[in-house]
Amino acid sequence: MSDDPDLVRAKLGGGGLLELEGEDVSSFGRRFLQDADAAIQSRAWDRVTMQSTAAFATPVSCAGWHGVDSTYIVCQEDRSTSVVLQRVDAARAQRFVELAPGHHPFVPGPDLVVDQLELLL
């Protein structure tokens, strides 16, 4: 159970699919892309689709961070996934870096992400 008071809500749609509940382009933009302009927020909202419940119930047979060089970017201004939870996930990677952007750091600040990738080369 999470102590996050502002969880993303989903509801069961038809055919075993989940859909966002209580979100519209404005609330979605504030939560997931607050550091992007309104046009980008709108285009992103247009791409939101339902997701299969199987994605949350299917056992993982091989975790991507096992045996693979990995870096996790903790997004300090993420309004969707708490920084605390991100740090728990990041502990599984070989390394992690904390950056200021929100949930999608590559949208408003691709150079920040590129800079981190270049450090690995």
N, CA and C atoms as a LAMMPS dump frame, in Angstrom:
ITEM: TIMESTEP
0
ITEM: NUMBER OF ATOMS
363
ITEM: BOX BOUNDS ff ff ff
-5.0000000000000000e+02 5.0000000000000000e+02
-5.0000000000000000e+02 5.0000000000000000e+02
-5.0000000000000000e+02 5.0000000000000000e+02
ITEM: ATOMS id mol type element x y z
1 1 1 N 0.841 -1.173 0
2 1 2 C 0 0 0
3 1 3 C 0.893 1.245 0
4 2 1 N 0.494 2.235 -0.736
5 2 2 C 1.287 3.445 -0.864
6 2 3 C 0.807 4.507 0.11
7 3 1 N 1.722 5.366 0.524
8 3 2 C 1.335 6.505 1.345
9 3 3 C 1.161 7.754 0.487
10 4 1 N 1.176 7.593 -0.816
11 4 2 C 1 8.698 -1.741
12 4 3 C -0.472 9.082 -1.787
13 5 1 N -0.829 10.319 -1.404
14 5 2 C -2.237 10.708 -1.374
15 5 3 C -2.827 10.998 -2.754
16 6 1 N -1.995 11.047 -3.778
17 6 2 C -2.458 11.448 -5.103
18 6 3 C -2.101 10.397 -6.148
19 7 1 N -2.537 9.171 -5.925
20 7 2 C -2.224 8.085 -6.847
21 7 3 C -2.951 8.27 -8.172
22 8 1 N -2.337 7.794 -9.241
23 8 2 C -3.011 7.746 -10.533
24 8 3 C -4.105 6.69 -10.414
25 9 1 N -5.303 7.067 -10.782
26 9 2 C -6.422 6.127 -10.673
27 9 3 C -6.724 5.527 -12.037
28 10 1 N -7.096 4.263 -12.003
29 10 2 C -7.499 3.561 -13.222
30 10 3 C -8.775 2.803 -12.914
31 11 1 N -9.557 2.548 -13.951
32 11 2 C -10.764 1.748 -13.778
33 11 3 C -10.786 0.667 -14.84
34 12 1 N -11.489 -0.402 -14.533
35 12 2 C -11.599 -1.522 -15.454
36 12 3 C -12.556 -1.16 -16.579
37 13 1 N -12.036 -1.227 -17.793
38 13 2 C -12.866 -1.013 -18.97
39 13 3 C -13.276 -2.363 -19.525
40 14 1 N -13.741 -2.387 -20.737
41 14 2 C -14.145 -3.642 -21.349
42 14 3 C -12.947 -4.476 -21.777
43 15 1 N -13.16 -5.79 -21.871
44 15 2 C -12.143 -6.686 -22.414
45 15 3 C -10.879 -6.803 -21.592
46 16 1 N -10.985 -6.613 -20.269
47 16 2 C -9.797 -6.747 -19.428
48 16 3 C -8.803 -5.616 -19.601
49 17 1 N -9.296 -4.433 -19.933
50 17 2 C -8.426 -3.282 -20.136
51 17 3 C -8.631 -2.252 -19.029
52 18 1 N -7.552 -1.603 -18.658
53 18 2 C -7.61 -0.519 -17.68
54 18 3 C -7.54 0.809 -18.408
55 19 1 N -8.279 1.787 -17.887
56 19 2 C -8.195 3.124 -18.446
57 19 3 C -8.032 4.128 -17.313
58 20 1 N -7.401 5.25 -17.614
59 20 2 C -7.238 6.286 -16.608
60 20 3 C -8.602 6.788 -16.179
61 21 1 N -8.724 7.048 -14.903
62 21 2 C -9.981 7.554 -14.368
63 21 3 C -9.737 8.945 -13.786
64 22 1 N -10.617 9.868 -14.133
65 22 2 C -10.54 11.205 -13.56
66 22 3 C -9.472 12.083 -14.177
67 23 1 N -8.952 11.716 -15.325
68 23 2 C -7.931 12.526 -15.993
69 23 3 C -8.513 13.104 -17.28
70 24 1 N -8.067 14.294 -17.612
71 24 2 C -8.34 14.895 -18.902
72 24 3 C -7.036 15.521 -19.362
73 25 1 N -7.036 16.186 -20.482
74 25 2 C -5.784 16.715 -21.017
75 25 3 C -5.101 17.653 -20.023
76 26 1 N -5.88 18.437 -19.312
77 26 2 C -5.302 19.399 -18.372
78 26 3 C -4.679 18.711 -17.15
79 27 1 N -5.439 17.823 -16.517
80 27 2 C -4.908 17.143 -15.333
81 27 3 C -3.762 16.204 -15.703
82 28 1 N -3.886 15.55 -16.856
83 28 2 C -2.812 14.686 -17.352
84 28 3 C -1.537 15.499 -17.567
85 29 1 N -1.676 16.66 -18.19
86 29 2 C -0.518 17.522 -18.427
87 29 3 C 0.145 17.962 -17.133
88 30 1 N -0.672 18.336 -16.143
89 30 2 C -0.107 18.769 -14.846
90 30 3 C 0.607 17.628 -14.134
91 31 1 N 0.115 16.403 -14.3
92 31 2 C 0.682 15.259 -13.589
93 31 3 C 1.908 14.688 -14.289
94 32 1 N 1.836 14.511 -15.603
95 32 2 C 2.873 13.782 -16.322
96 32 3 C 3.829 14.658 -17.124
97 33 1 N 3.412 15.856 -17.476
98 33 2 C 4.224 16.692 -18.371
99 33 3 C 4.166 18.156 -17.96
100 34 1 N 4.237 18.422 -16.669
101 34 2 C 4.099 19.796 -16.196
102 34 3 C 5.205 20.711 -16.713
103 35 1 N 6.308 20.144 -17.142
104 35 2 C 7.42 20.95 -17.631
105 35 3 C 7.466 21.003 -19.162
106 36 1 N 6.355 20.63 -19.804
107 36 2 C 6.237 20.726 -21.262
108 36 3 C 5.115 21.714 -21.593
109 37 1 N 5.133 22.236 -22.809
110 37 2 C 4.099 23.208 -23.174
111 37 3 C 2.761 22.522 -23.466
112 38 1 N 1.712 23.323 -23.582
113 38 2 C 0.349 22.812 -23.742
114 38 3 C 0.184 21.976 -25.004
115 39 1 N 0.873 22.327 -26.08
116 39 2 C 0.753 21.56 -27.33
117 39 3 C 1.304 20.145 -27.15
118 40 1 N 2.422 20.017 -26.485
119 40 2 C 3.004 18.692 -26.232
120 40 3 C 2.099 17.903 -25.292
121 41 1 N 1.574 18.546 -24.265
122 41 2 C 0.66 17.876 -23.346
123 41 3 C -0.556 17.337 -24.093
124 42 1 N -1.098 18.132 -24.999
125 42 2 C -2.274 17.726 -25.767
126 42 3 C -1.96 16.551 -26.69
127 43 1 N -0.823 16.611 -27.371
128 43 2 C -0.447 15.499 -28.258
129 43 3 C -0.216 14.219 -27.457
130 44 1 N 0.362 14.35 -26.278
131 44 2 C 0.573 13.169 -25.428
132 44 3 C -0.764 12.592 -24.978
133 45 1 N -1.679 13.443 -24.572
134 45 2 C -2.998 12.974 -24.136
135 45 3 C -3.707 12.231 -25.263
136 46 1 N -3.549 12.697 -26.481
137 46 2 C -4.173 12.046 -27.633
138 46 3 C -3.667 10.618 -27.83
139 47 1 N -2.51 10.302 -27.274
140 47 2 C -1.917 8.97 -27.437
141 47 3 C -2.2 8.034 -26.264
142 48 1 N -2.845 8.539 -25.229
143 48 2 C -3.158 7.699 -24.067
144 48 3 C -4.193 6.661 -24.485
145 49 1 N -3.893 5.398 -24.2
146 49 2 C -4.805 4.307 -24.533
147 49 3 C -4.991 3.411 -23.317
148 50 1 N -5.968 2.539 -23.411
149 50 2 C -6.184 1.569 -22.342
150 50 3 C -5.047 0.544 -22.369
151 51 1 N -4.808 -0.068 -21.22
152 51 2 C -3.733 -1.047 -21.087
153 51 3 C -4.309 -2.337 -20.518
154 52 1 N -3.796 -3.443 -20.975
155 52 2 C -4.268 -4.743 -20.517
156 52 3 C -3.944 -4.955 -19.039
157 53 1 N -4.9 -5.516 -18.315
158 53 2 C -4.648 -5.864 -16.911
159 53 3 C -3.55 -6.926 -16.804
160 54 1 N -3.333 -7.675 -17.874
161 54 2 C -2.29 -8.712 -17.87
162 54 3 C -0.915 -8.115 -17.612
163 55 1 N -0.719 -6.87 -17.981
164 55 2 C 0.579 -6.223 -17.749
165 55 3 C 0.906 -6.137 -16.256
166 56 1 N -0.118 -6.177 -15.425
167 56 2 C 0.083 -6.072 -13.983
168 56 3 C 0.012 -7.423 -13.283
169 57 1 N -0.351 -8.475 -14.014
170 57 2 C -0.534 -9.792 -13.4
171 57 3 C 0.393 -10.862 -13.959
172 58 1 N 1.052 -10.588 -15.068
173 58 2 C 1.918 -11.584 -15.693
174 58 3 C 3.261 -11.619 -14.968
175 59 1 N 3.678 -12.779 -14.488
176 59 2 C 4.975 -12.869 -13.804
177 59 3 C 6.121 -12.496 -14.751
178 60 1 N 7.126 -11.875 -14.184
179 60 2 C 8.317 -11.513 -14.95
180 60 3 C 9.231 -12.725 -15.003
181 61 1 N 9.645 -13.11 -16.203
182 61 2 C 10.531 -14.267 -16.337
183 61 3 C 11.999 -13.854 -16.379
184 62 1 N 12.26 -12.629 -16.769
185 62 2 C 13.634 -12.144 -16.827
186 62 3 C 13.622 -10.628 -16.663
187 63 1 N 14.162 -10.165 -15.567
188 63 2 C 14.192 -8.722 -15.307
189 63 3 C 15.288 -8.065 -16.134
190 64 1 N 14.957 -6.949 -16.735
191 64 2 C 15.868 -6.262 -17.64
192 64 3 C 17.156 -5.78 -16.992
193 65 1 N 17.143 -5.522 -15.707
194 65 2 C 18.342 -5.001 -15.062
195 65 3 C 19.295 -6.108 -14.599
196 66 1 N 18.897 -7.378 -14.709
197 66 2 C 19.778 -8.475 -14.309
198 66 3 C 20.798 -8.742 -15.405
199 67 1 N 22.053 -8.617 -15.088
200 67 2 C 23.107 -8.943 -16.038
201 67 3 C 23.276 -7.956 -17.171
202 68 1 N 22.615 -6.812 -17.071
203 68 2 C 22.72 -5.785 -18.113
204 68 3 C 23.163 -4.491 -17.45
205 69 1 N 24.138 -3.841 -18.04
206 69 2 C 24.562 -2.548 -17.53
207 69 3 C 23.372 -1.598 -17.584
208 70 1 N 23.014 -0.996 -16.46
209 70 2 C 21.809 -0.182 -16.429
210 70 3 C 21.995 1.084 -15.601
211 71 1 N 21.299 2.109 -16.034
212 71 2 C 21.273 3.388 -15.333
213 71 3 C 19.825 3.823 -15.197
214 72 1 N 19.443 4.277 -14.032
215 72 2 C 18.083 4.727 -13.762
216 72 3 C 18.12 6.23 -13.566
217 73 1 N 17.216 6.932 -14.207
218 73 2 C 17.112 8.377 -14.016
219 73 3 C 15.952 8.636 -13.057
220 74 1 N 16.272 9.111 -11.867
221 74 2 C 15.27 9.498 -10.882
222 74 3 C 14.842 10.924 -11.228
223 75 1 N 13.557 11.101 -11.427
224 75 2 C 13.008 12.407 -11.815
225 75 3 C 12.467 13.107 -10.577
226 76 1 N 13.206 14.09 -10.085
227 76 2 C 12.894 14.725 -8.811
228 76 3 C 11.565 15.48 -8.796
229 77 1 N 11.115 15.95 -9.948
230 77 2 C 9.862 16.702 -10.003
231 77 3 C 8.711 15.87 -10.564
232 78 1 N 8.862 14.55 -10.555
233 78 2 C 7.824 13.65 -11.057
234 78 3 C 6.581 13.769 -10.182
235 79 1 N 5.445 14.037 -10.785
236 79 2 C 4.184 14.151 -10.053
237 79 3 C 3.343 12.891 -10.189
238 80 1 N 3.911 11.871 -10.81
239 80 2 C 3.185 10.633 -11.026
240 80 3 C 3.752 9.497 -10.185
241 81 1 N 5.063 9.364 -10.182
242 81 2 C 5.736 8.315 -9.42
243 81 3 C 6.592 8.991 -8.358
244 82 1 N 6.356 8.669 -7.106
245 82 2 C 7.071 9.347 -6.023
246 82 3 C 8.583 9.124 -6.148
247 83 1 N 9.33 10.098 -5.699
248 83 2 C 10.787 9.99 -5.72
249 83 3 C 11.237 8.834 -4.841
250 84 1 N 10.537 8.601 -3.739
251 84 2 C 10.876 7.487 -2.844
252 84 3 C 10.767 6.16 -3.603
253 85 1 N 9.668 5.95 -4.32
254 85 2 C 9.504 4.722 -5.095
255 85 3 C 10.536 4.636 -6.218
256 86 1 N 10.818 5.748 -6.864
257 86 2 C 11.841 5.74 -7.911
258 86 3 C 13.195 5.307 -7.356
259 87 1 N 13.53 5.779 -6.168
260 87 2 C 14.827 5.411 -5.568
261 87 3 C 14.87 3.927 -5.215
262 88 1 N 13.753 3.355 -4.806
263 88 2 C 13.687 1.905 -4.551
264 88 3 C 13.97 1.16 -5.85
265 89 1 N 13.308 1.573 -6.938
266 89 2 C 13.531 0.939 -8.243
267 89 3 C 14.958 1.179 -8.725
268 90 1 N 15.458 2.376 -8.509
269 90 2 C 16.805 2.736 -8.976
270 90 3 C 17.884 1.906 -8.296
271 91 1 N 17.627 1.451 -7.085
272 91 2 C 18.613 0.655 -6.351
273 91 3 C 18.913 -0.665 -7.06
274 92 1 N 18.043 -1.087 -7.976
275 92 2 C 18.264 -2.33 -8.727
276 92 3 C 19.239 -2.143 -9.884
277 93 1 N 19.422 -0.917 -10.307
278 93 2 C 20.315 -0.631 -11.441
279 93 3 C 21.758 -0.539 -10.949
280 94 1 N 22.701 -0.624 -11.885
281 94 2 C 24.108 -0.474 -11.502
282 94 3 C 24.402 0.932 -10.986
283 95 1 N 23.684 1.903 -11.524
284 95 2 C 23.876 3.282 -11.103
285 95 3 C 22.585 4.032 -11.323
286 96 1 N 22.465 5.16 -10.645
287 96 2 C 21.335 6.036 -10.928
288 96 3 C 21.793 7.474 -10.794
289 97 1 N 21.047 8.331 -11.422
290 97 2 C 21.322 9.757 -11.383
291 97 3 C 20.002 10.46 -11.108
292 98 1 N 20.045 11.534 -10.355
293 98 2 C 18.836 12.307 -10.08
294 98 3 C 18.868 13.586 -10.898
295 99 1 N 17.79 13.807 -11.625
296 99 2 C 17.639 15.009 -12.441
297 99 3 C 16.357 15.731 -12.027
298 100 1 N 16.297 17.015 -12.311
299 100 2 C 15.172 17.84 -11.877
300 100 3 C 13.865 17.624 -12.636
301 101 1 N 13.843 17.225 -13.89
302 101 2 C 12.572 17.207 -14.632
303 101 3 C 11.505 16.29 -14.044
304 102 1 N 10.307 16.404 -14.632
305 102 2 C 9.173 15.592 -14.237
306 102 3 C 9.226 14.198 -14.83
307 103 1 N 8.059 13.582 -14.964
308 103 2 C 7.907 12.171 -15.318
309 103 3 C 8.583 11.773 -16.625
310 104 1 N 8.63 12.658 -17.588
311 104 2 C 9.237 12.37 -18.894
312 104 3 C 10.416 13.33 -19.131
313 105 1 N 11.576 13.065 -18.573
314 105 2 C 12.679 14.028 -18.634
315 105 3 C 13.181 14.302 -20.04
316 106 1 N 12.983 13.369 -20.953
317 106 2 C 13.484 13.521 -22.316
318 106 3 C 12.611 14.456 -23.148
319 107 1 N 11.413 14.8 -22.666
320 107 2 C 10.542 15.697 -23.437
321 107 3 C 10.979 17.155 -23.274
322 108 1 N 10.99 17.698 -22.051
323 108 2 C 11.385 19.106 -21.926
324 108 3 C 12.893 19.318 -21.952
325 109 1 N 13.652 18.278 -21.606
326 109 2 C 15.098 18.449 -21.497
327 109 3 C 15.885 17.313 -22.096
328 110 1 N 15.759 17.09 -23.412
329 110 2 C 16.498 15.962 -23.996
330 110 3 C 18.002 16.078 -23.787
331 111 1 N 18.507 17.294 -23.718
332 111 2 C 19.946 17.476 -23.511
333 111 3 C 20.404 16.937 -22.162
334 112 1 N 19.549 17.03 -21.145
335 112 2 C 19.9 16.474 -19.838
336 112 3 C 20.094 14.962 -19.927
337 113 1 N 19.209 14.308 -20.659
338 113 2 C 19.294 12.855 -20.811
339 113 3 C 20.496 12.495 -21.674
340 114 1 N 20.698 13.215 -22.761
341 114 2 C 21.85 12.963 -23.638
342 114 3 C 23.152 13.142 -22.863
343 115 1 N 23.223 14.182 -22.053
344 115 2 C 24.43 14.416 -21.241
345 115 3 C 24.728 13.208 -20.359
346 116 1 N 23.708 12.608 -19.782
347 116 2 C 23.91 11.437 -18.928
348 116 3 C 24.338 10.234 -19.743
349 117 1 N 23.76 10.066 -20.927
350 117 2 C 24.158 8.956 -21.811
351 117 3 C 25.598 9.112 -22.27
352 118 1 N 25.987 10.317 -22.584
353 118 2 C 27.364 10.541 -23.053
354 118 3 C 28.382 10.207 -21.958
355 119 1 N 28.009 10.391 -20.708
356 119 2 C 28.926 10.034 -19.611
357 119 3 C 29.203 8.538 -19.584
358 120 1 N 28.29 7.751 -20.144
359 120 2 C 28.451 6.289 -20.143
360 120 3 C 29.299 5.788 -21.29
361 121 1 N 29.508 6.62 -22.302
362 121 2 C 30.258 6.187 -23.486
363 121 3 C 31.755 6.213 -23.272
